[in-house]
C-alpha cells in the first residue's frame, strides 16, 4: 500500500515535470516558427499573434501544430502588415532622435530618452495585443486595449520588457539562441495577459 502511494506520487511528479518540459520545448519550437514568419519584414505582429495563439492552444491541451500556426499567421497578416510597417516607421523616428542626441543638439538627450522609452512601450503594447489576438479581431482595437493594459499593469509590462531583454542579450552573446527564445517572449506575453485577466 505504501509502495503504491510512493509510486503514484513519483509518477505524478514526473508527469508534471514532463508536461512543463514539453511546454518549454513547445515555446522554443514556436520561436523558430515566429522567426521564419518574421522574414517578411512587416509580418512580425502576425508572427507573434500566431505564435501566441498556438501556445494558448497548447497550454489548454487543445490540438494544433504547424498547419494551424500557418493558418493563424495568414489571417493575422491581413491587417497586421500595416501594424508592422508602422512599427518600422516608429523605430526609424526613434533612431533619428538617438542620432540627434549623439550629435549634441540642444534638448537631444531628452528627446532621445523619451523616444527610446516610447519605443519600448510600443513594443510591449504590440506583444500584449498579439498575445490576445484571435481571428475576427481588429488590430486597431487590440492595440488600443493593449496600450491601456500596458499603462494600468506596470508589473506585467515590466515582465514583457524582461523577456525582450533576454532576446536582446541572447542575440548579443549567442545570435542563433535569439531565434528559439522568441517563443519564450510570446509565452511571457500570454502569461502576463492571463495574469491580468484573472486579477
N, C-alpha and C positions, 0 to 999 in steps of 0.2 A: 504493500500500500504506500509506504513512504517512498519507495523507489519510483513508483508510478507518478507520485506528486513531483519528485525531483525531475523526472524525465519531461513531464508536462511543462514545468517552469522553464527548463532548458530549451525545449523546442519553441516555446512562446518567445523567449529572449532571442533565439536565433532567427525566428521569423520576423520579429520587429527589426532586428539588425539587418536582415536580408532585404526587408521592404525599404528601409531608409537608404541602404546602399543602392538599391535599384532606382530610387528617386534621384539620388546623386548622379548615378550613371546616365539616367534619362536627361538630367539637366545638361551634362556635358555633350551628349549627342545632340540635344536641341540647340546648343550653342553652335555646333558645326552647321546645322541646318540654317540657323539665323545668319551666320557669316556668309554662307553661299547665297542666301536670298538678298543679302545687303549689297551684292556685287553690282546691282543696278543703280548704284549711287543715290538715287532718291527713294529707294524701296525700303530703307531701314525701319520706318514706322510700321509698315505692313509686316516686315520680317519679325519684329518684336511682338506684334499683335498675334501673329500666327503661332509663334513660339510660346507665348504666354497662354494662349488658349489650349495648345497641346499639353502644356504642363498642368493646367487646371483639370483637363480630362484625365490625365494620368493619376493625379493625386486624389481624384474622386472615383478611381477604379473604373473609369469608362474606357471603352476601346479607343483606338486612334493610333496612327503611325504617320509615316512619311506622306502617304496619299492624302490624309485629312489635313496635314500641315500645308501641303501644296494647295489644296482647295481653299483653305482659310487665307493663305497668302494671296491667291488670285482675287479673292473677294475683298480683302483689306487694301490691296494695292490700288483699287479703283479710285478711292478718294485719298488714300494715303500718300500717293506720289506727290500731290500738291503740298502736303504737310512736310514731306521730306525735302522738297525744293525750298520751302520757306525756312526750314531749319538751316540749310546751307547758306541762305541769304543772311540769316541772323548771325551765323558763325563768321561769315565774311565781314559783317559790320563790326563784330567784336574784335576781329583781327586788326581792322583799321584803327579801332580805339587803342589797342595794345601798341600798335606802331606809333600812334600819336603820343602815347605815354612815354615810349622809349626815346622819341625824338626830342623830348623836353619841352613840348608845347605847354603853355600856361593851362593849368587845370587838367593836363593829360593824365597824370597818375590817378586822379579821382575818377575821371571818365572811364579809364581803362579798368579800374577795380569794379566800378558799377557794371560795366559791360560783361566782365567775367562772371560776376555773381548772377546777372540776368541770364547768361547762357547756361549756367549750372541749373538755375531754377527752371528754365525752359526744358532742359534735358530731363529733369526729374518729372515735370508735368507730363512730358511726352511718354516716358516709361510708365507712369501711373495710368495714363489714358490707354496705352497699349495693353496693360495688364487686365483691363476690364472690357476690352473690345469684344464684340460679338457681331456676327453678320446682321445687317439691318440697322446698326447704329451709325450715326454720322460722326466724323472726326471732329467737326466743329463743337458739337455738344460734348463729346468725350473730353476734348481739351479744356473746355470751359469748366466742366466739373472737376477735372484733374487739377486745374490751376487753383481752384478753391481748396481742394484737399491738400495740395502741396503747402499752402499757407496755414490751413487750420490744423494740420497734423505734422508739425515740425519734426517730431521724433521719427515718424515713418519716412519723411523726406530725407532725413539725415541717413537713415539706413540705406536708402537707394543711392545716395551720394557715396556712401562707403562701398557699395557694390561697384559703382563706376570707378572709384579709386582703385579697387582690386584689379579691374580690367586694365586700367592705365599702367599700374605697376607691373602687371604680368606682361603687357606689351613692351614695357621698358626693359625688363630683365630677361624674359624668355618670350620673344614675339609669338611663336606658334601657340603658346599657352593661352594667349588672349582669345583665341577662337573658341575653344570649348567653354571658357569662363563667361562668355556672353550668355550662355544658358543659365548660369548662376545668377546673373543680373536680372534676367527675366523672371526667374524663380523668386528672387528677392522682392521684385515689384509686385508679383502675385501675392506673396506672403504679407507684404505691407498693406495691400488693398483688403485682404481677408481680415487682417487685424483691425483695420479701420472700420470695416463693415460690422464687426462683432463688438465694437466698443459700446 
